[in-house]
């Protein structure tokens, strides 16, 4: 189940809740009992290594560009 981060506007505390994606925007009560909270935008960190895909080979004979090179002198 995904975890979402919220901040209480009353006391300023930040807290996390595990809840279904369908309920991610539902109101969340602060652990101190306040109900004026806002969902924070979180970044996702993914471990491991990745490499960029190899560039596509170019056709022999040139140009390319938007029109195959004929008008792009």
Secondary structure by P-SEA (a helix, b strand, c coil): cbbbbbbbcccccccccccccccccccccccccccbbbbbbbbbbbcbbbbcccccccccccccccccccccc
